[in-house]
């Protein structure tokens, strides 16, 4: 036999044609067969291997279909794949690098995780198990708009916790704020293609609008909130009424009235991303802007910092006129949030666990916030401004230093400290340190160590 490496083993359970098919591919990949080489005819190879012609023909047909070989009429089968034409690429195992870096982190200020000791895992697992024990419930596709059971309890929860005025029919469920926002361009056509948003507030939200070819206009803000002077003729406003980059304070009442009046005057729509609005801990949360005008406001809420970051469930409340447009298209959408998790969350809320978790986290974050703030004030003195961003669950450092943000971040990571987002403005380095994921008893030593390694730069 000319090609000794084209062998099959009749004692193996694998089908003979599959063995031959794989041996040819292996021979091409390791260079035993190269582009242009002629393969034995079907009759010859069947005879040499003592197998049926059908076995060889089936293997050859599959190889031809995938482009590894080519059947030239009256000439035979030739190797078509040219492995040498593939440009060598240096592969790096990014997933391995990421997990390795994550495992070396000792202090996590990034805000991408929660402190495990404050996760209500026992009851969440119980609710998940209850749903999994109902095969008739989980063996079907979910409602594109979201499970009715969850929308009903969310209606009551949002009313009680955020004063959101709505009905279950107006609530849309999805796997995260970005996913829900992707529905909006298809139902907001009448408002044009320009969005006004506070500068630096929500890059992920901005990306959704960019993907749909919207023109973004960044607005400045002061401690009273977003300044509408540059949005005189705008018709889409994207805000967080509970607090954002401007600081910890929610929008004051007069600013809320100003925004509602602006929307009425311009026949505009307001998208209210109520990120962590219920998690205020220094004072009673201010009601959502939606409670003041449910015809002009699209409300978006989520649970990632309240329940589990890995449970990707968010909800959106649409005004009636936009709901009608969504309903006309809803059957062409697939539900992106797990039906099992939706039903488990409905049960979790019905048991009163979510409100109990909320009360516990408010107390926890109040303690953590105070401890982080005090520790930073003790170690970072001088030309440093320190602010608490309450709803973002973080403290912001404004450093005046010649050291680049990349060097500050890399130095921290190389020494086992993960920090939050960073940006530069007016000669200051803005560094956000979240207290959501770091244990309370680790905060002081983490700040001490961070100051020590940065001081050497």
N, C-alpha and C positions, 0 to 999 in steps of 0.2 A: 504493500500500500504506500502511495507516495506521501500522503499526509498522515503520519503516524499519530499526530496529536488529535486527530478527529476520531476519537474512540467513544463508545457507549458501553455502559455496564448493565447487562440484562438482569443482574441481581438486585439493582436498586429499585426503589418504589417509584422513582420519577419516570414519567413517560419517556420513551426512547427518542421521540422527535424533539422533546424539550431538552434532553441532554445534548443532542447534536446541535440544536439551535444555540445553546449557551456555549458549547465548545467553539463554534465558529466565531461568535462574538468575542470570546476570550482570546482566541488566536489573533484576531484583528487588533484588539486593544494592546496585547503584549508584543506585537510585531512579528508573530509567526506567519501571519498573512498580511500582505500589504496591498495598497491600491493597485489594481490591474492584474493581480494574480488570478489564474484560472483554477476553478474548483473542479473536482472530479464530477463526471456526469452522474445523473441520478442512478442509472443502471449500474455504473462501475462502483459507486460508493455503497449502494445497497448490497452488492455482491461482496465487496471487501469487508463490510461490517456484519454480513450475514443477517440483514434486517430486510423488511419489505420495502419495495420502492415507494409505497405510500408514506412510510416513515420519513425517508429522505425528502420526498417531494413536499411534505407538509412543513418540514423544517426550512427548506429552501424558499417556499412561498412566503413564510413569515419573515425571513431575512430580507427578501425582496421588498415586501411591504414596508419594512422599516428602513430601507435604504442601505442596508449593510452590503448586499450583493445585488447584481444586476443580471438579468437573463437576456442575453443577446441571441436573437433567433438564428438558428443553424450554426452558432459558434459555441454556445455553452454559457456557463455561469461564471461571472468574474466579480472580484472584490471591488465594490464601489466606494466604500467608506475610506476616507483618507485621513488616518489618525495623525499623520505628520502635519496636516494643515491646521490643526488646532493650536492656537497660540498659547504657550504655557502661561498659566496664571498662578501667582503665589497666593494660596488660600490661607486665610487666617481664621481660626475658630473664634469668631466674635462672641458666640454664645458662651463658650468656655471662658474666654477672657472676662466677660461681664460677670459670670457667676463666680469666677475666682476673685475678681475685684470686690464683689459684694460680700463674699465670705471673709475678706480681710478687713472689712469695715467694723470698727469697734464702737463708734459713736455716729448715729444717723440723725442729722439735722435737715435732711433733704425734703421731708414732707411727703415722701412716696410710700410711707408705711405707717402703721399704727402700733402703739405699744401693746404687745400680745396680752399682757396681764389685764388690759381693760376691754378686751374683746369678749362679748357675751356668747362665747362659742357653744357652751352647753345647751342653751335654749335654741340657738340657731340650728345646731345639728339635730335637735329633737324635731324642729319644724320641718327640716329637710326630710328626715326619716318618715315623718307622718305622710308627707306627699308621695314619697317613693313607695310607700306601702299601699298606694291606690293606683294600680296598673291602669284602670279604666280612665283615670284622669290624665296620666302622663303619656298614654299611648296614642295621643292625637296631637296635631299641630295646634299651636296657640293662636289666640285672636290677634290679628295684625295690629289692632289698636292697643292691645294689652289685656290681660285677664280681667274679666268683669269684677271678680272678687277683690282684686287688688285696687282697682279704680274706685270701688265703693269705699273701702277703708281709707284710701288716700284722700278722698274727698273730705272725710271727717277729720283726718289727721292734719291736713293742710289748713283747714279752717281753724282748728284748735290751736295749732302751733304757730302758723304764719298769717292767720286771718285771710287766707285765700278764699275768694268767693266763687264757687264753681259747682258743677255737677259731675257725676261719674262719666257722663257722655262727652264732656269737654276735655277729659284727661287722655293723653297719649303716653304710652309706656315705651321706653327704648333703652338700649344698653349704653347709657352715657349721654352727656350733654351734647357732644359733637354729633352723635348719631341723630338725636332729635332735631338738632339745628339743620341737618341736611334735608329735612322735610320742608323747611320754610321757603327756600327759593321757589319751589313749585306752587306755592299758594299765596305768595306776597307780590305777585307781578304788578298789581296796581300801585304799589309804593315805589316803584323805580328800582334802580340798581346802584344806589349810593347808601352807604351805611356810616353813621356817625358813632364813634366809640371812644371811650377814654383811652388815651395813649398808654400802652403797656399793660392794659387791664387783663386781657384774655387772649394771648397769642393763638391758642387752639381754636377759639371761636373765629378769630380773624382769618385763620387758614381756610375754614369752611367757606366763608364768603369769597375769599380769593379764588378758591377752586371753582366757584360758580360765577366767576368773572364780575363780581361786585367791585365797585370803587370804594375804598376805605378812606375815611377822613378822621384823623386823630384829634380829639378834643382835649384841652388841658382841664385840670381840676384843682380846686383849692380845698380847704378843710370843710367847706360847705357842700362840696360835690362838684359834679361836672359843670363846666361853663358852656352855655348854649349860644354864645355870641356868634360863633363861626358856623352854627347850624340853623341859621335864620330860615333857610328854605328846605331844610332836610325833612325826610319823611320816614326814615328808619333810624331809631336810636337804640343802641345796645348798652345796657348799664347793669351794675350791681348796686342795688339800693342799700345793702347792708354794710358796705364797706369794701374798699379795694385798695389800690396803690396809694390813694390819697392819705390813708391812715386808718385808724380803728373806728372812727365815728360813722354811724349810718347817716344817710341823707336826712337833714333836718326837715321839719314839716313844711316850711316855706319853700324850700328847694323842690320838694315833691309837688307842691301846688304849681310851681313854675314849670316843671316838666310836663305835668298833665295839661296845663294851659297851652304850652308849646305844641303838644300833640294835637289838641283840639283845633288850634288855629291853623296848623299845617295839614290837617287830616292825615296825621302820621300814626305809625305803630311803634310801640316800645317793646323791646325784648328784654325782659328782666331775668338775668341769671342770678338766682338767689343762692349763690355758693355759700354753704355753711351758715345761712341766715339764722337758723334756729340754735346755733352753737355759741351765741354770745353769752359770756359768763360774768362780765363785770356789771351788767345791768340787764333789765328785761329786754328781750329782743323787740325791735320795732317792727310793726306789721309790714308785710310785703306791699310794694307799690300797687300791685294788682288789686288790693282791697279797696283802693280809691277809685279805680276805673277799670272794670273788667272788660270793657269794649275796646280799649286802646292798648291793653298790655297782654303780651304773651309771657307767661310765667314758666320758669324752668327750675326744678328742684332735684336734689340727688341725695344719696345716702353713703357715699364712699368713706367719708370721715366719721360717720355716725355708726355704721354697721361694720362693713368690711370693704377695703379697697377692691378686693377681688370680686365682690358682688356688684356687677355693672348694671345697676338699675337706676334710671332717672325717669322723671315724669315731666310732661309739658302740658300746660293748661292753655287751650286756644279760645279766643273770643268766638262767639257764635258764627259770625260771618266767615271766619277762616276755617272753622270746624266744618262748615258745609262743603268747602272746597276740598278739604282733606278727605272727608267721607267719600266723595266722588272718586277718589284715587286709592283709598285705603286697601281695597281688595287686590291691588297690584303691588302692594308692599308686603314684605315678609317681616315677621316679628323678630327683632334682633336680641331681645332679652330672653333668658331661659324661662320657659314656662314653669319648670319645677321651682326655680328660685322666686319667680313672681308669686306663686301660690304659697310658698313658704313664708315670704315676706308678709303676705296678707294675714296669714295665721299669726306670725310674730307680732304684728301690729295689733291684731284682735286680742292677743293675750296681754297687751299692755307693756310688752317688753321694750318696744322702741322708745316709748316715752320714759320708761325707767332708765334705759340706757342713756337717753338724752340728759336726764337729771344728773346721772353719775358722771358723765363726761364734762358737763359744765363745771362741776366741782373740781374734777381732775385737772382740766385745762386752766382753771383759775390758779391753782397751786403751781402748776408747771410754768405758766407764764410769769408769775411773780418770781419764781426761783431763777428762771433764765435771765430775766431782766436784771435782777439784783446781782447775779454773778457777772454779767457782762459789764455792768456799771462799775464793779469792783476791779475788773481786770483791764477793760478798755476805757481808759480815761484820756483826758486831753482833747485833741481835735477829732472827736468822734460824736456822732449823733445817733441816739438809740431810740427807736419807736416800736411800739407793740402794734401789730396788725392783727386785730382780734379774730375776725372771721376767717383769716387765712391761717390762723393757728401758728403764728410765727412772730419773731422779733427781727426788725430790720436794722442792720448796722450801716451807717454812712461813714466810710473811712476816707480820710484824705491821705493818700499814699501814692508813691510813684510806682509801686509794685503792680504789675498787670493783674487783671482778674483771672486770666488763665493760670498764672503762677500761684496766685492765692488758692485757687480751687485745686490745682494739681498737687501742691504741697500738702494741703489738707488731706486729700485722698491717699496720697502716698504714705501718710502717717495714720491712716485708719479713721479719718473723719470725713463724712459725707455732708456737704453743705447744700443749701437750696439754690434757687436761681440767683444769678448775679447780673447786674447791669451797671453802666456808667453814665452819670449825668452831672453836668456842671462841675466837672473836676472831681466828683466824689464817686467812690466805689460803693454801690448798693449791694449788700449781701444779706440774704434772707435765711434765717435759721429757724426751722420749724421745731416745735416741742412736741408734736403729735406722736412721733415714733420712738423717741428716746425715753428710757426709764427715768423717773424723777430723781432717783438716787444717783444717776450718772451725769446729771446736768452740770454740776459744779466742777467735777474733775474734767469733763469734756471741754468746758469753756477755758479752764486753766491750761489745758494741754494745747488747745487751739491758739490761745494767746502766746504761749511759749514758742510754738513752731513758727508763727507768723512774725514774731518779734525778731527772729534771726534773719529774716529776708532783707 
